[in-house]
């Protein structure tokens, strides 16, 4: 096995953790974002923004667009489907959907187990199950994802672009979207008022 420079030290990969944007984040696309990191390795990283709602797009509308339900059915969806939020998961492949959900629902050969009881399914079958009143107890749908090339995320973290902490299912599924960022910072033990004054300083 070939070892490149810096590969001989043990890597600490962050898959299954939250990335939390520092208040000084320069990239507007990621300002005040919380990202669930689905994959992180020497080949790069991939994650889903979990606190940016898709403007003017409800889950029911998406089901109609995908011909999963008719417009008349969208008015009376099961309560589980009514509660699913559609989020802007990131700037890459913004038309592609990813469902983060609890492990009580699995589709063979489609569902990937992440960490701590969180799963990822990216096929339309899970949307059909939810629309029919089944599917996982808790879920969120992200359109698009955030991606990093090899070493890019590590560089951004070293440049004080991101904080990180273990993912928490309560924050992921039960916390209101508008409160996720501040809640994530508090989880890390950060006072945003103090941190804002320090942003941009090494």
N, C-alpha and C positions, 0 to 999 in steps of 0.2 A: 504494500500500500504506500503510495507516494505521499510524503508530507511536505506541504508548502511552508513557506516562512510563516511563523506564528501559529501553525497548525499543531505544533508539538505540545503546546500547553492545553490543558483541559478547557473546553469551551462550556460556557453556561448558556444554554439555549433557553429561550423564553416562551416557547409554545405553551399554550394553556394559561398564559398570564394576560393581564391588561397592560396596554401601553397607554399612558396618560400624557397628553401634550403639555409641555411647559407653557406658562402664560406668555413667554416671549416667542413662541413658535412663529417663525417667519412665513411659512407656507400657509396661506389663507385656507387652503382646502382642508387643513388639519388643525386649524385653530380651535382650541377648547374641545378636542375630540378625545373619546375613550375608545380604544380599539381592542377587540378580542383577538389575540394572536393565535391563529389556527395552526400555523406551521412556521418553524424557524430552524434552520440548519446551515451548514457551510454553503449550501446552494442558494441561500436567500431567505426571505420571509414573506408570509402572506397573512393578512388579517382583515377583520370586518369592523368598520366603525359602527358602534352600537348606540350612539346618542345624537344622530342627525336624521330627523324625520324626512321622508321623501315628501316634498311639497305637493299638495293637492292630489295625492294618490293613496286611496284607502285599499285595504286588503280585498274588500268586496269588488272594487273596480278592477283590480288586477285579475281576480278570478274570472270576471266577465271577459276581459281582454284575451285571456288564455283559453277561452271557450270551456272552462271547467264548469261554470254555472251560467244559466241564462240571466238576463237582466231582472226578470221577475223573481228568480230565486235569490238574487243578491240582496233583496230587501229583507229576507227572513233567514239569514244564515244562522247556524248553531252558535251559541254564546262563545264557545271556544274560538271560533273563527272571527267573531266580532272583535275580540280583544287583541288580535295580532296586529302589531304595528309594522308598517313598511318603512324601512330605513335606507338612507343613502350609505351603502357599505364601503364606498371608495370610488376613486376615479377610473379604475381599470374595469373594462367590460361592464359598463353601467347598466346594460340590458339583461345581465345574467343574474339570476336569483340564487341566494344561499339561505338556507333555514338553519339557524342555531336553535337547538331544542334540548329538552330533557331526555334522559335515556329510557323512558318508558315506552318509546316507539322507535322501532328499527325497521328499515327496509333492507333486506338481504342484498349484498353487493352494491349498495348505494350509500348507506349511512356509515359515516366515519366516527368512531368514538374519539373524542378529544381528551379532556382531562376532567376529573371530579364530576362525572355524571353529565357532562355536556357533550352533545353530538352535533354533527354537521351533515345535512343532507341537501344535495343540490339538484334533485330531480323533481319533476312536476308531480310525481306520484304522492309526495307528502302533502302537497297543496290539495290534491283531490281528497286525500284522507281527512284533512282538516275541514274541508268544505262539507264533507259528509257527516261531520260530527265526531270523527275519530281523531287520529293523530296524537301527538304528544300533549301532555298536560300544559307545558309552557313552551312557547316558541316565539321567535322573532324572525322577520324576513328582511334580509339585506340585499339591495340591488347594487351590484358591483363590489369590488374589493380593493384593498390597498396592497401594493406589492413592493418588495425591496430586492435589489440585486445582491449578489454575494458581498458581504461586508458592509453594505450600505446602512442597514439598520444600526449595526454596532457603531459606525461612525457618527450617526445622528444622535445616538445615546451619549457618546463621549463628548459631543458638542453641546450637551445639555438641551437637546431637543425634546427628549422624552424621559418620563419617569416610568417605573413599572412595578407591579405588585401582583400577587396571586389572584386569579380570577375568582369571583364570588358569584354564585348563582342568584343570590338575592339582588345584587346590583344588576346582574345581567337581565333577569326576567321580571323582577318585582318593583324595581325603582323607576319612577317616572323619568322619561327621557330628559326632561329639562333639569333634573337633579343629579343625573349620573356623573357629570364631570366633577362637581363640587364634592359629591359623596366619595368618588374615587380618590380625590386628593386627600380628603379627611382619613380615608382608610390607610393611606400611606403615612399619615401623620403630618401633613403639610398644611400650613396656614396660608391660604391664597393671598391674603393681604400682605404678609411678610414676603412671600415668594415673589410677588409682582415687583416689589422694590429691588429684588436681587436679579431679576431676569436680565440676561445679557452680560452678566458679570461672571468671570471665571472664579 
